[in-house]
C-alpha cells in the first residue's frame, strides 16, 4: 500500500510540511506496513518558490532590487536546475511591501520584478517561470520591461520610469535595448485569471481598488492603460489588450506575453510539471490532497483540482481533507477528487477551529484511514 500526500497549506495554521507529517502518522497507525511519500504543493501564489525549491532540491538566489516605490531592497527567486528558474512577482513588487498609507497604483512599479528576470537571464537561465499575483502595481508591466532594457518615451522623447502614472504619457516604445537573452529564453507565466488588459473586467477596474485606487485614480489609470495598449501593441505588432490573462497583476500578463513572448499556464499545472508530479504517482494507491477551504472556486486552478485531474488521468483515486466546505464544493468531484473530509468535528467558531487546526486535522486523517481500512476489509469479505 502506497500513499502520496500532496496538500496545499492551510493558510495561517498548517504548512504543507505539517500536513504531510500528520498524514504519515495516521497512515502508519492504520497501515503499519504502508509506504508514504509527500509533495510540497502551491498553486502559483504565495509559497510557490519555496515549494518548488524544496521539492527539486534547488537553491535560493538573493538579489538587490527596487521595490514597488523604487526603494532599495532585496528579493529572492529560485534556481530549479541549471537551466530553469522560478520567480514570484510578489517578492519584488508585492502589495505587503507598500505601507497602507502609501498605497496608490499611480506610484508603484514592477521594475524590481524586471530586475529579477534580468538577473536570471544574466546567470544563464533560459527556462523562466514567473508567478503572478499579490502585486502592488498597475503599470502594465512597464517597469519590468524598463529593467530589461525597453525604453518608454513621452511625446518629447524623455524616458519614463515605468510606474502607473506614466501609462498615459507613453508616446513611443524603443525595443532596441531589450535584453538579448530574451530571444533565447522560454518564459512561462503562472496565472489563473483570464482578464483582458482593459475594460470593465480588465486590470484596473478588477484589481486596482485593492491596491489603493480611488474611483478617480482608477479612471486615470484605465485611460492610460488603453493608450499604452495601443502604443505598445503598435510597436510590437500584436494586440496585447485582449490576451486572456493580460490583465493579471496590473497588466504584467500583457507585458510578459507581448514583450517576452511568454505563454500563460495555470499555476498549479506549472508547479506539478516543475516538481515531476506525474513521476511521483508511479505505484501510488491513493493520493490525499486538500486546502483550508474548498468551494466552487477550487475547481479552477487550485491545488485540489490540479492534483485530482493528474490522478484521474492515471486512474488513481484522490481524496481531499479540508478545513471547511463552502458553496459548490462538490464540483471538485468532476475533477478527480472522489471524496471530501472536513476537519471540523463539532459546533465551533472560526477562532477555535484555527487554534485547534493540528488536532482537528489529525482527527480527520485518523477517521479517513480507519474508514479506508474498513473498506478494504469489506472487499476481502
C-alpha positions in Angstrom: 0.0 0.0 0.0 1.5 3.3 -1.1 0.1 6.8 -0.2 1.1 10.1 -1.7 0.3 13.3 0.3 0.0 16.5 -1.7 -2.0 19.2 0.0 -1.9 22.9 -0.1 -1.1 24.6 3.2 -4.0 25.8 5.4 -3.0 29.4 5.4 -2.2 30.8 8.8 -2.4 27.4 10.6 -0.9 24.4 8.9 2.0 24.2 6.5 2.3 21.6 3.8 5.1 20.0 5.8 3.0 19.7 8.9 0.1 18.2 6.9 2.5 15.6 5.4 3.7 14.7 8.9 0.2 14.3 10.3 -1.0 12.2 7.4 2.1 10.0 7.7 1.4 9.4 11.3 -2.2 8.5 10.7 -1.5 6.3 7.7 1.1 4.2 9.7 -1.2 3.8 12.7 -3.8 2.3 10.4 -1.4 0.5 8.0 1.9 -0.2 9.7 3.5 -1.6 6.6 2.4 1.2 4.2 4.8 3.3 2.1 4.3 7.0 2.2 5.6 10.0 0.2 4.9 13.7 0.4 4.9 16.6 -2.1 5.0 20.2 -1.0 2.5 22.0 -3.3 1.5 25.5 -4.1 -0.8 26.9 -6.8 1.3 29.7 -8.1 0.6 32.1 -5.3 2.4 32.7 -2.1 4.9 30.0 -1.2 5.3 28.7 -4.8 9.1 29.3 -4.9 9.5 27.7 -1.5 7.5 24.6 -2.5 9.3 24.1 -5.9 12.8 24.6 -4.4 12.1 22.2 -1.6 10.8 19.5 -3.9 13.6 19.9 -6.6 16.4 20.5 -4.1 17.0 23.8 -5.8 18.7 26.9 -4.5 17.6 30.4 -3.5 19.2 33.4 -5.2 19.2 36.7 -3.4 19.3 39.9 -5.5 19.3 43.6 -4.7 16.3 45.1 -6.4 14.0 48.1 -6.3 10.6 47.7 -4.6 7.2 48.9 -5.7 8.1 52.5 -4.8 11.6 52.2 -6.2 13.0 51.8 -2.7 16.2 49.7 -2.5 15.5 46.3 -1.1 16.4 42.6 -1.7 14.3 39.8 -3.2 14.7 36.1 -3.6 14.0 33.8 -6.5 14.6 30.1 -7.1 17.1 28.1 -9.1 15.3 24.8 -10.1 18.2 23.4 -12.1 21.0 24.7 -14.3 18.5 25.9 -17.0 15.4 26.8 -15.0 14.4 29.5 -12.6 11.2 30.4 -10.8 10.2 33.9 -9.8 7.4 35.2 -7.6 6.4 38.7 -8.7 5.3 39.4 -5.1 8.9 39.0 -3.9 9.9 42.3 -5.6 6.6 44.1 -6.4 4.2 42.8 -3.7 1.4 44.7 -2.1 2.6 44.0 1.5 5.8 45.9 0.6 3.9 49.1 0.5 2.6 50.7 3.7 -1.2 51.1 3.7 -1.0 54.9 3.8 1.2 54.9 0.7 -0.8 52.5 -1.5 -1.6 54.2 -4.8 -1.2 52.3 -8.1 -0.2 55.6 -9.8 3.0 55.5 -7.9 4.0 51.8 -8.0 6.2 49.9 -10.5 7.1 46.4 -11.5 10.7 47.4 -12.0 12.0 45.1 -9.3 10.4 42.1 -10.9 12.2 43.0 -14.1 15.4 43.1 -12.2 14.8 39.5 -11.0 14.2 38.4 -14.6 17.3 40.2 -15.8 19.4 38.6 -13.1 18.1 35.2 -14.1 18.9 35.8 -17.7 22.4 37.1 -16.8 23.1 33.9 -14.9 22.2 31.8 -17.9 18.7 30.6 -17.1 16.7 30.1 -20.2 13.5 28.5 -18.8 12.0 31.0 -16.5 8.6 30.7 -14.8 7.0 33.9 -13.3 4.2 33.5 -10.7 1.9 36.5 -10.9 -0.3 37.6 -8.0 -0.2 39.7 -4.9 1.2 42.8 -6.7 1.0 46.4 -5.7 1.2 47.6 -9.2 -0.9 48.7 -12.2 1.8 49.8 -14.6 1.0 47.4 -17.5 4.4 45.7 -16.8 6.2 48.9 -18.0 8.6 48.9 -15.0 9.6 45.3 -15.5 10.3 45.8 -19.2 12.2 49.0 -18.5 14.5 47.0 -16.2 15.0 44.6 -19.2 16.1 47.5 -21.5 12.9 48.6 -23.2 12.6 52.4 -23.3 9.1 54.0 -23.0 9.2 57.6 -24.2 6.9 60.5 -23.8 6.0 63.0 -26.6 9.2 65.0 -26.0 11.4 61.9 -26.2 12.0 61.7 -22.4 12.4 58.2 -21.0 9.7 57.3 -18.5 10.3 55.5 -15.2 7.5 53.0 -15.8 5.0 53.5 -13.0 1.2 53.7 -13.2 1.1 57.4 -13.8 3.4 57.0 -16.8 0.9 54.9 -18.7 -0.9 57.9 -20.2 2.4 59.5 -21.2 3.7 56.8 -23.4 4.1 58.1 -26.9 6.6 55.6 -28.4 8.4 52.4 -27.4 12.1 51.7 -28.2 12.7 47.9 -28.2 16.3 48.1 -29.4 17.8 47.8 -25.9 15.7 44.7 -24.8 18.0 42.2 -23.1 19.4 40.0 -25.9 18.9 36.7 -24.0 15.2 37.2 -24.1 15.3 35.8 -27.7 16.9 32.6 -26.4 14.6 32.1 -23.4 11.3 30.4 -22.8 9.0 32.3 -20.3 6.0 30.7 -18.6 3.5 33.0 -16.8 1.8 31.2 -13.9 -1.6 32.8 -14.0 -5.1 31.6 -13.1 -7.2 34.6 -14.3 -8.2 35.4 -17.8 -8.9 39.1 -17.5 -8.1 41.3 -20.5 -5.8 44.3 -20.1 -8.5 47.0 -20.3 -12.3 47.4 -19.9 -14.7 46.7 -17.0 -13.0 43.2 -16.4 -9.5 44.5 -17.1 -6.5 45.0 -14.8 -7.5 48.4 -13.5 -11.2 48.1 -12.6 -10.9 44.4 -11.4 -7.8 44.7 -9.2 -6.9 48.3 -8.8 -9.1 49.1 -5.8 -7.4 46.6 -3.6 -4.1 48.3 -4.4 -5.2 51.7 -3.2 -7.0 53.1 -6.2 -9.9 55.5 -5.7 -12.5 55.9 -8.4 -10.7 58.9 -9.8 -7.3 57.2 -9.8 -8.8 54.1 -11.5 -10.4 56.2 -14.2 -7.0 57.9 -14.8 -5.2 54.5 -14.9 -7.8 53.0 -17.2 -7.4 55.8 -19.7 -3.7 55.5 -19.5 -3.8 51.7 -19.9 -5.9 52.0 -23.1 -3.4 54.4 -24.6 -0.4 52.3 -23.5 -2.0 49.2 -25.0 -2.3 50.9 -28.4 1.2 52.4 -28.4 2.9 49.2 -27.1 0.8 47.0 -29.4 1.8 49.0 -32.4 5.5 48.8 -31.5 5.2 45.0 -31.0 3.0 44.3 -34.0 0.5 42.4 -31.8 -2.7 43.0 -29.8 -1.7 42.9 -26.1 -5.1 44.1 -24.8 -7.2 41.0 -25.5 -4.9 38.2 -24.5 -6.6 36.1 -21.9 -4.7 36.9 -18.7 -3.3 40.2 -20.0 -4.8 42.0 -17.0 -3.2 39.8 -14.4 -1.1 41.6 -11.8 -1.9 45.1 -13.1 -1.2 44.2 -16.7 2.0 42.3 -16.1 0.5 39.4 -18.1 0.3 41.7 -21.1 3.9 42.7 -20.9 5.3 39.3 -20.4 3.3 37.9 -23.3 3.8 40.9 -25.5 7.5 41.7 -25.0 8.9 38.4 -23.9 6.6 36.0 -25.9 5.6 34.2 -22.7 3.0 31.5 -22.6 0.3 31.6 -19.9 -0.2 28.5 -17.9 -2.1 27.5 -14.8 0.0 28.0 -11.7 -0.8 24.6 -10.2 -0.1 22.9 -13.6 3.3 24.6 -13.8 4.2 23.6 -10.3 3.3 20.0 -10.9 5.4 19.9 -14.0 8.4 21.5 -12.3 8.4 19.0 -9.4 7.8 16.0 -11.7 4.5 15.1 -10.0 3.4 12.6 -12.7 6.5 10.5 -12.0 5.7 10.6 -8.3 2.4 8.9 -9.0 4.0 5.7 -10.1 2.9 2.8 -7.9 0.6 5.0 -5.7 -2.7 3.6 -4.5 -4.2 6.7 -3.0 -3.4 10.5 -3.1 -4.5 12.8 -0.3 -4.8 16.4 -1.2 -6.7 19.4 0.3 -6.8 23.1 1.2 -8.0 25.3 4.0 -11.4 25.9 2.5 -12.9 24.1 -0.5 -15.7 25.6 -2.6 -16.8 26.1 -6.2 -13.6 28.1 -6.9 -11.4 25.1 -6.0 -12.2 23.6 -9.4 -10.5 26.4 -11.2 -6.7 26.4 -10.9 -6.5 25.4 -7.2 -4.4 22.6 -5.7 -7.2 20.0 -5.3 -8.4 20.3 -8.9 -4.8 20.2 -10.3 -3.9 17.1 -8.2 -7.3 15.5 -8.9 -7.0 15.8 -12.6 -3.5 14.3 -12.7 -4.7 11.4 -10.6 -7.8 10.9 -12.8 -5.6 10.6 -15.9 -3.6 7.9 -14.1 -6.6 6.1 -12.7 -5.5 6.7 -9.1 -8.2 7.8 -6.5 -7.7 11.1 -4.7 -9.4 12.4 -1.6 -9.3 15.9 0.0 -9.0 16.7 3.7 -10.1 20.3 4.1 -10.6 22.9 6.8 -14.1 23.8 5.7 -16.6 23.4 2.8 -18.3 26.3 1.0 -20.9 26.6 -1.7 -20.4 24.3 -4.7 -17.6 22.3 -3.0 -18.9 19.1 -4.6 -18.0 20.4 -8.0 -14.5 19.1 -7.2 -15.8 15.6 -7.8 -15.8 16.3 -11.5 -12.0 16.9 -11.3 -10.8 13.6 -9.9 -11.3 14.1 -6.2 -13.5 11.3 -5.0 -14.4 12.5 -1.5 -14.1 15.5 0.8 -13.4 15.1 4.5 -13.7 18.3 6.6 -11.6 18.6 9.7 -14.3 20.2 11.8 -15.9 17.7 14.2 -18.4 19.8 16.1 -20.0 23.2 16.5 -17.3 25.8 16.9 -16.4 29.3 15.9 -13.6 30.1 13.4 -11.1 31.1 16.1 -11.5 27.8 17.9 -11.1 25.9 14.6 -7.9 27.8 13.8 -6.4 27.3 17.3 -7.1 23.6 17.1 -6.1 23.2 13.5 -3.5 20.5 14.1 -5.6 18.4 16.5 -8.6 18.6 14.1 -6.6 17.7 11.1 -5.1 14.7 12.8 -8.6 13.5 13.9 -9.8 13.8 10.3 -6.8 11.9 9.0 -7.4 9.2 11.5 -11.0 8.8 10.6 -10.2 8.7 6.9 -7.6 6.0 7.2 -9.8 3.9 9.6 -12.7 4.2 7.1 -10.3 3.1 4.3 -9.3 0.1 6.3 -13.0 -0.8 6.8 -13.5 -0.6 3.1 -10.5 -2.9 2.4 -11.9 -5.4 5.0 -15.3 -5.4 3.2 -13.5 -6.1 -0.1 -11.8 -9.1 1.4 -15.2 -10.4 2.6 
